Amino acid sequence: MNNDLRARIRDGDPPAFAALFDSYARSVYNHAFRLTGDWSVAEDVMAATFMEAWRLRAKVDPEGGSLRPWLLGIATNVARNHCRSNRRYRAAAAAYAEAGPAEASVPDHASEVAGRIDDRRRIAATLRALGALRRTEREVLVLCLWEGLAYTEAAQALGLPVGTVRSRLSRARAKLRTAAEGELAREIREIREPAPRSRQTTGDRVNAVRPAQEGIR
């Protein structure tokens, strides 16, 4: 992002801010999801991030490179207010996982559907593993590993010393690896040993089919 555009953003130029949104909205949205585990909340975080960026536009350095680290830092702060506890994060991950099996009912393109379900299981397992981390560990992990920020950029985004970012990332990596392995192992066990289906009487089956038949009429 050139310095002219930075200057226009500092001056509150609407077209410049529109360009900023177009460039980084998806990145902020994905970052917010990794921090909250909920696509709906991530959308709220993304909107609030750009509103806060507009409010803080005067703090934009007139010279520099990408404004992405700055925006991700704002998004991280905003996400804290939406997901203050790991319990809420784990609940969002569980809800995401529970929504997955519905895709299995689609009859066409079976291999593609199976791939989407497998991807969804992996994402859900990763989210649950992230839920085992402290919020501060999750933030530095997401910024450095998923978003690819350098230590100095992550430190700037979080308002921390570079040494703190390095130590937190080291601990978070080790904890995530252990948690992710446990979650994936559990996923494999659930696939190989599905929960027994409840027995259903003939009357129950008739009642279950009847609404669908009536809908066809």
C-alpha positions as CSV (number, residue, x, y, z in Angstrom):
1,M,0.0,0.0,0.0
2,N,1.6,3.3,-1.1
3,N,2.1,6.3,1.1
4,D,-0.3,8.4,-0.9
5,L,-3.1,6.0,0.0
6,R,-2.0,5.9,3.7
7,A,-2.2,9.7,3.7
8,R,-5.7,9.6,2.2
9,I,-6.8,7.1,4.8
10,R,-5.4,9.4,7.6
11,D,-7.4,12.3,6.1
12,G,-10.6,10.2,6.1
13,D,-11.0,9.8,2.4
14,P,-13.9,7.5,1.7
15,P,-12.6,6.0,-1.6
16,A,-9.3,5.2,0.1
17,F,-11.1,3.4,2.9
18,A,-13.2,1.5,0.4
19,A,-9.9,0.3,-1.2
20,L,-8.6,-0.7,2.3
21,F,-11.8,-2.7,2.9
22,D,-11.6,-4.4,-0.6
23,S,-7.9,-5.4,0.0
24,Y,-8.2,-6.8,3.5
25,A,-11.8,-7.7,4.4
26,R,-11.4,-11.4,3.6
27,S,-8.2,-11.6,5.6
28,V,-9.8,-9.9,8.6
29,Y,-12.9,-12.1,8.3
30,N,-10.8,-15.3,8.3
31,H,-8.7,-14.1,11.1
32,A,-11.8,-13.3,13.2
33,F,-13.1,-16.8,12.6
34,R,-9.9,-18.4,13.8
35,L,-10.1,-16.3,16.9
36,T,-13.8,-16.9,17.7
37,G,-14.6,-20.2,16.0
38,D,-17.9,-18.8,14.7
39,W,-18.5,-17.4,11.2
40,S,-21.4,-15.2,12.3
41,V,-19.4,-13.7,15.1
42,A,-16.5,-13.3,12.7
43,E,-18.7,-11.2,10.4
44,D,-19.6,-8.9,13.3
45,V,-15.9,-8.7,14.3
46,M,-14.9,-7.8,10.7
47,A,-17.5,-5.0,10.5
48,A,-16.5,-3.6,13.9
49,T,-12.8,-3.8,12.9
50,F,-13.2,-1.5,10.0
51,M,-15.4,0.9,12.1
52,E,-12.7,1.0,14.7
53,A,-10.0,1.5,11.9
54,W,-12.0,4.5,10.7
55,R,-12.0,5.9,14.2
56,L,-8.3,5.3,14.6
57,R,-7.3,6.5,11.1
58,A,-5.3,9.4,12.4
59,K,-2.8,6.9,14.0
60,V,-1.9,5.4,10.6
61,D,1.8,5.8,10.0
62,P,2.1,8.0,6.9
63,E,5.0,5.8,5.7
64,G,5.3,2.1,5.7
65,G,4.2,-1.1,4.1
66,S,1.0,-3.1,4.4
67,L,-1.7,-2.0,6.8
68,R,-2.7,-5.6,7.3
69,P,-0.8,-6.1,10.6
70,W,-2.5,-2.9,11.9
71,L,-6.0,-4.2,10.9
72,L,-5.4,-7.7,12.4
73,G,-4.3,-6.1,15.6
74,I,-7.6,-4.2,15.8
75,A,-9.5,-7.3,14.9
76,T,-7.8,-9.2,17.7
77,N,-8.8,-6.6,20.2
78,V,-12.4,-6.6,18.9
79,A,-12.6,-10.4,19.0
80,R,-11.6,-10.4,22.7
81,N,-14.9,-8.6,23.5
82,H,-16.9,-11.3,21.5
83,C,-15.1,-14.4,22.9
84,R,-13.8,-13.7,26.3
85,S,-13.6,-17.3,27.5
86,N,-12.4,-20.6,26.1
87,R,-15.7,-22.1,27.1
88,R,-17.5,-19.9,24.5
89,Y,-14.8,-20.7,21.9
90,R,-15.2,-24.5,22.5
91,A,-19.0,-24.2,22.3
92,A,-18.6,-22.4,18.9
93,A,-16.3,-25.2,17.7
94,A,-18.7,-27.9,18.8
95,A,-21.6,-26.1,17.1
96,Y,-19.5,-26.0,13.9
97,A,-18.8,-29.7,14.1
98,E,-22.5,-30.6,14.8
99,A,-23.5,-28.7,11.6
100,G,-21.3,-30.9,9.5
101,P,-23.3,-34.2,9.1
102,A,-26.1,-32.4,7.2
103,E,-23.9,-32.3,4.1
104,A,-23.8,-36.1,4.1
105,S,-27.4,-36.2,3.0
106,V,-26.6,-34.6,-0.4
107,P,-26.8,-37.6,-2.9
108,D,-24.9,-36.1,-5.9
109,H,-21.1,-35.7,-6.3
110,A,-20.5,-38.1,-3.4
111,S,-16.7,-37.8,-3.5
112,E,-16.8,-34.0,-3.4
113,V,-19.3,-34.1,-0.5
114,A,-17.1,-36.6,1.3
115,G,-14.1,-34.3,0.8
116,R,-16.0,-31.3,2.3
117,I,-17.1,-33.4,5.3
118,D,-13.5,-34.5,5.9
119,D,-12.3,-30.9,5.6
120,R,-15.0,-29.8,8.0
121,R,-14.0,-32.5,10.5
122,R,-10.4,-31.3,10.3
123,I,-11.4,-27.7,10.8
124,A,-13.6,-28.6,13.8
125,A,-10.8,-30.7,15.3
126,T,-8.4,-27.8,14.9
127,L,-10.8,-25.3,16.5
128,R,-11.3,-27.6,19.5
129,A,-7.6,-27.9,19.8
130,L,-7.3,-24.1,19.7
131,G,-9.9,-24.0,22.4
132,A,-7.5,-25.9,24.7
133,L,-5.1,-22.9,24.5
134,R,-5.2,-19.7,26.5
135,R,-6.6,-16.8,24.6
136,T,-3.2,-15.0,24.6
137,E,-1.6,-18.2,23.2
138,R,-4.3,-18.5,20.5
139,E,-3.9,-14.9,19.4
140,V,-0.1,-15.1,18.9
141,L,-0.4,-18.5,17.2
142,V,-3.1,-17.3,14.8
143,L,-1.2,-14.2,13.9
144,C,2.2,-15.8,13.4
145,L,1.2,-19.2,11.9
146,W,-2.0,-18.7,10.1
147,E,-1.7,-15.0,9.1
148,G,2.1,-15.3,8.5
149,L,3.1,-12.2,10.4
150,A,6.7,-11.7,11.4
151,Y,7.5,-11.6,15.1
152,T,7.9,-7.8,15.0
153,E,4.5,-7.4,13.2
154,A,2.7,-9.7,15.6
155,A,4.3,-7.8,18.5
156,Q,3.1,-4.5,17.1
157,A,-0.4,-5.9,16.5
158,L,-0.6,-7.2,20.1
159,G,1.3,-4.4,21.8
160,L,3.8,-6.8,23.2
161,P,7.6,-7.1,23.3
162,V,9.0,-9.3,20.5
163,G,10.5,-11.7,23.2
164,T,7.1,-12.3,24.7
165,V,5.7,-13.1,21.3
166,R,8.5,-15.6,20.7
167,S,8.0,-17.4,24.0
168,R,4.2,-17.5,23.8
169,L,4.4,-18.9,20.2
170,S,6.8,-21.6,21.3
171,R,4.5,-22.7,24.1
172,A,1.4,-22.5,22.0
173,R,2.9,-24.6,19.2
174,A,3.7,-27.4,21.6
175,K,0.3,-27.3,23.2
176,L,-1.6,-27.1,19.9
177,R,0.4,-30.1,18.5
178,T,-0.6,-32.2,21.5
179,A,-4.2,-31.1,21.5
180,A,-4.6,-31.5,17.7
181,E,-3.3,-35.0,17.8
182,G,-5.8,-35.9,20.5
183,E,-8.7,-34.3,18.7
184,L,-7.8,-36.0,15.4
185,A,-7.5,-39.4,17.1
186,R,-10.9,-38.9,18.7
187,E,-12.3,-38.0,15.2
188,I,-10.9,-41.2,13.8
189,R,-12.4,-43.3,16.6
190,E,-15.8,-41.7,16.0
191,I,-15.6,-42.5,12.3
192,R,-14.6,-46.1,12.9
193,E,-17.0,-46.7,15.8
194,P,-20.1,-44.6,15.2
195,A,-22.6,-44.3,18.0
196,P,-25.3,-46.9,18.0
197,R,-28.6,-45.7,16.4
198,S,-31.6,-45.7,18.6
199,R,-34.2,-48.3,17.8
200,Q,-37.2,-47.0,16.0
201,T,-40.6,-48.6,15.9
202,T,-42.7,-49.1,12.7
203,G,-45.0,-46.3,13.9
204,D,-42.1,-43.9,14.3
205,R,-40.9,-44.6,10.8
206,V,-44.3,-44.0,9.3
207,N,-44.6,-40.7,11.2
208,A,-41.2,-39.7,10.1
209,V,-41.9,-40.4,6.4
210,R,-45.4,-39.0,6.3
211,P,-44.5,-35.3,6.4
212,A,-42.1,-35.7,3.4
213,Q,-44.8,-37.6,1.5
214,E,-47.4,-34.9,2.3
215,G,-44.9,-32.2,1.1
216,I,-44.6,-33.9,-2.3
217,R,-48.3,-33.8,-2.8
